[in-house]
Amino acid sequence: MTDSVRTVGGADRDGGNSTSANGISASGSGASGNGGPAEDPRGWALPRAVALGDLGPLAEPISEHNGQAVAVRPLTDHPGWLAKLYRSDLHPEDARRIDLLISAPDKLPQADRAALYAETCWPAARIHGPDNPAVGCVIPMAPEQYRAELRRGKFSERRFVEIDWLAKSDESIRGVGLPGPGLEGRLAACRRLTQLAAILEALELVYSDWSFSNAFWSPERRSVYLIDVDGCQPKKMPDLHQPNWADPLTPPGTDADQYTDRYRLGLLVAKCLTGHRDARAFHTVAESLRQAQPAVCEVLLDMLLATDRERRPAAAQLNQALNNGPYLRAAPRPTRSPLPELPPVLAAPPVLPVRSVPSEVPVSPQPADTGTTGATQKPAAASHAAWIFVIVLAAILLVIIVAANH
Amino acid sequence: MSLCLPTYVVIDASSSMKPHEAVLNATLSRLHYNLATNPRVSEFARVSVVAFSTDVHVVIPMSDMEQVPTMPEVICGGRTEYGKTFERLRQCIEQDVSTLRAQHYSVLRPTIFFLTDGGPTDALWQNSFRALVDRSWPRHPHVIAYGFGDAQRTVLERVATKALFIADGSDTESALSGAISGLLNSLIASSKTGQMQIATDVKGFEYVQVAQEYVD
């Protein structure tokens, strides 16, 4: 899939609404204009612009004060749908932007539209109030398949599994009771993620919020579900700062654009494919992945390290490479900055001498299976050292025995 | 370089906490679960758990809590020695910040969450405290204090440099649970923005804004 394969109509198919160069509907009512929108295949029954009072009762918030939303509340009369209510400081033009988003899938090929509806919380309607054209929007609830039981020790809780988990080792993932994805599971999830990114890029929408927290992951189905897509903006938008996701070539204070998105998508995919969250992700891509997935390796390294941000390959290129397709790179090759320096190997933290403390102390002995509180102390490491000791001891004894027999 | 917030959860484990020991341990285990199953938070907030009474014990050294297999049980008893605690915390911070920097982290100002149900039993604790929060020491931490039970508000007003939470009459066990939830919410919020964010709406506590960094 490449940029040229995707065609996004500049004209409004629903008729009636004029459309600006960047695709924003000028009517303010989006696709719900004269011709009316195609029926929402997800089953949203009301118009694409709906008054808050027409939604019926709102249930207790499932989330509050998160990003641009003051609350996300289930719609009692519309099971499976949520009202995402915005802060009051949104600008009036956000109403037009939300309308653009709601109608955008109408312009897509069937497969892409189906993907956007099935794998993102794409907004279905803009909510307006008497004095506010953008009180919020209606979004679908994430499907239940993205919840799982996360177990650790004696605790367990069923909750949404953020894609955060994919950027951990298989061992860590299994440690909370989820199935280890292996490389195939990681590739499958990243294929879905990059397909969605390619669709957004084809729609000339900037997401800016590519990170661990904005996608759910289903280990069982190897699928992903993108959230907070109602924040997308055409062409560019204020750069949403998130720690550890800063684009080194997008200076602070400047807008995020498609090139920022490409860097963050590359970073997310590199972390999810390798299970590393730091510079080791870059090195693993450059070394291990080069053997198994050479095209993916090259695309990712260009996305992450190209010194000219406009030479970062498109999301569709990465998606194509992840689907075992070629990387069609324009000549000359983009120059790359060097790989980031690897962090040193972690030293074991100091060990609490839990069994030697005086009697009047507040800490009890450790559970027998751990022995220490050392965070990075692994039983395997101790066992390894013990084996080395045994081998050295055996060698010394052998030398003594041989010497004694001469 | 990844951002990292060195976080110290400092718990009063003196004899006055003995009746609430089971709840204290359950609450700590719940904290461990919540941190260990939120990779983004445990990556950002490296946590050390310190229990103090007559002596000070580093229950969990500075760690990614996902890597900590289980939370050790704390057995309460002894006096409430603030001075030794602040002294030990200074040593820990000095060492931990160096270790994190060596691991290529961009280290934010350390934050101490100080949970106590009583006043100090040592007279000279303020000397150690001054050394801990001395602004001329580049690694001086923020201190967020949660007081409940017989905690002394006037003392905690001197200890808290960033925020103070005083139990609003809730029983100790509810207050413990509320304090740990508040602490966790602060870490979650901070991990999203990359800077210290304090969850001020803590069930069972009155939030007291700290007007200055610390009071001599």
Interface residues (C-beta under 8 A of the other chain):
Chain A: L150 R152 G153 K154 F155 E157 E162 D164 W165 A167 K168 S172 G175 V176 F212 S213 H241 Q242 P243 N244 R277 D278 A279 E341 P343 P344 L346 A347 P349 P350 L352 V354 V357 P358 E360 V361 P362 V363 S364 P365 Q366 P367 D369 T370 T373 G374 A375 T376
Chain B: S2 L3 A13 S14 S29 R30 H32 Y33 A36 T37 N38 P39 R40 E43 F44 A51 F52 S53 T54 D55 H57 V58 V59 I60 P61 M62 S63 D64 M65 E66 Q67 V68 P69 T70 M71 P72 E73 V74 I75 C76 G77 G78 T99 A102 Q103 H104 S191 K192 T193 G194
